[in-house]
């Protein structure tokens, strides 16, 4: 079965109902694909080793430097929410309780249900929902509007921006986070990045109603001399899905599938992404925020709508961005913007932009298990449609596609001698891996897309390990074949996932982080 089996599971000693180890052994310290911090550590350790060798009279003449540390340092790093590099992690007595697997999967199901509702409202398959512009958007009467500034310079083109991104489970979400800076002088904000949302927002002072507790200081627009509110008469206000007006200033509101929401002033200010600067970037300055955002300062919208970052900065980045989600809680991925983001080995599939706004629609044509294409009619996938989403954890498939996948995977696991385990939450194909040491073998799983692109799921994305005695196939069935399929972030791990709005393609480049 060589070539048809993935080999990469480490020893499994995870306690029950805790977030998974992500299935790839990593060093205890942060392992960054892009950046200089770990390079410094490596060089310091190498120097220390050389000094010790010299003191012992040895003849060490060389030290090894991994090629990964030669990668560009202008990326925005992505790290797992529970890893040592998470910007929102707290140590010792200040460490918050991470969400359990049950909580993560329950929140994931709410997000999927929300996406399904949005798709039915906005795609060509369903009735289009009219833009809402009234009462839901309001702050307390007489609340002061944030300070404003009047002069801005126009954005200029530059080299691709590249930022670190971290998983957002430490925030109380199942998503990944990235650190940006807003204002002049710049104020740091760690935000969830989300390809399923358009409007970027952060919590702002004054919180006229209430703000949830975040780790970093809440953004204060009065301290930024480049901040300005958007006028109600501006066409930018019309770009919002839900908007209102207060004292001549545009108000925005965003409500999410789990009931979380943010309301505030629609504004513009200078945004810093790594070494890049975007002036007059439009975002929500949230003064009324509540929900399951954990410790994050807000959200970065990477969808296809007019208010999204890729669309606003289209002239700068040509509508191109890519990210890589690390396999391990100790690993580091990246978020890149600009034409330099695509990898040369990216496998491309058409972006179906006519299916509807916001989401990144693609066409799945088949599924492979153990290198063999399953007997699933393409009509099963084309009837429901599919999208790629950074915020959904577990890939969802039409029941008529999930059942053959589950059955084929179960047969492969039976041949390998693994013992079945009870279902866990939304996951029903589970195994007891108690007693296994070192790496174990798994049947390979791949998703096939229109145009021949193939996502050979990394071993870290095949199983969701709720417990050593309950490791489950990280795919789930939708309620109905007519519900859109969603390629979740568990299956995207270690790939550079490319989005190119200009060329209308989505791509997958293996082994990127």
Steps between C-alpha positions, in 0.01 A plus 500: 500500500798731472394828350139446603551539873588812700760451775525780752317441825711554814451323834148575625480596866244783483258521797127471437302792355800725444606657169695263273878486473448547123679173441849618417774501767660842543759662721378665819605842378335686214590372158460779252486462125550873460678726746820571684422425866567129474802567281644698789432209734667257259806717465526549876471126557758436229738749658448340838564155355819623335619654826430180690676297233805724515507479877495123478787498250285375213559596137150624400542714190145529366146546631181417310248771407168376366410640159157601635666788685614648171141577399389865475442684827219723373224240546215536743542191719214259574528291816273258679292653774640261764860513379788683668502771231133598533488877562187450710628219720544573870732306726462366853205615710393741227454226242137466396325169458518386140173390341432127512466289188126483563481880507719540191289260294172646626616850398614358166155357437340839574735663251414242232128555556558876466693452174224281364244771579715771341554290189127437463441877530767621260574238234334451166333193650303707751316830530723801545452677830459879484762719664392607849554865590293574806434440866733211590789748480488736794716611788381656825335841443737790541810282483804688377639413160872416477741778415564558132775624273462652158812446292637174361755389245398254233621138521819423316612171353775300663632149543264228626408522869549186701366458855508233770169334581405291799213265573217666689389224736685689772256779424200281561453448125593223261678742269851635451632841598743754361647817647452831319543865598250785462537875524778758521690430714420131437319299767537121498187284460483121475196404292333189366550479124203364313442427131127465574458865609547833325512786752809540717431640847664553839361595839523876559488742787268626629297180549166681522310176557748224579818338374613147575836451667795483262866451580643810333391859572179599323565725199458870585425699182556834678869411522537453123538817297421313176162368620176627340136394503325412175215735411146366466492654152814314389465218248719298737213492747286343228753216470401365841254213521340658809540872566352798681572864577578704813582870493592480135741212563454154345425212736566132425379177656607140453326203660648151487347155497546437873325825598823697544488853362681831468353849450680831465627772269622419151834679476833521322855506629849380416538122508839333536548145372850384581720759327221622272280803565149548363366851547131585520409139577132472585401294805247475779581685822286287730354659812235236568644150475397172653562135425747218467804693382710393798798730552531621140475873429269443205490341155672539163256446212662322204186425299407626152263781603568871444599564863755217518875554527588328166243713314592830670871442437450356149718765334781416739484120507308415179244313708753230594563349842607165639529341842644183649360348819756305705454133578598539863415724793873571519532583131470829315328573173467822305262740332629668181353773281601591148605344169803340666276288724421211258730199516637364172363153581146618577229275358230731362125469471253760367338739748126495428427870548151482349373280783467794738694765696733471798584129490767324292307246294676212324393175333589171670490216248608200705658345810786252522575257783819297493574642155175369349224727370170421671189430298313825564307668215629851430139616508502450878762774532377729223146496633600635840807701406807539722708774657838533672486661846775593747260511795324163476693231688360172360436445128131450423385283210163401349380182676517311168872588481584464869363148534730348231795690652424376850449141381822493294702654783352252750598208277853635474525543878365147554767357270760688702365339818356802684219457752178698451393752765168675575398808303599842636271800449454547122774243421384140458803309363726466803781274621670400823874560458595414857839333525638607162851643516692699241344569162196313379365446150173641368315456171574804287211736424486751213245748366491545122390830345399626158802552277686205651612669823540251781524567874686200645404552863801512730502228769441774758168579332357149464414430864356723769637363828248564777684248719757226455208256511284707265676617183243575230495555126499882474210518252126525565180476299268790431137454586400481136662453159377847403710672770824652375818300571772680699874427491602569861827619648595160647538361149685813382788464749859519364372622159543848363140578410495764226216737411535707182201728434643633173563161340201346679684197630555323832819299541661247734879474533617209719766514770496878546527508881 
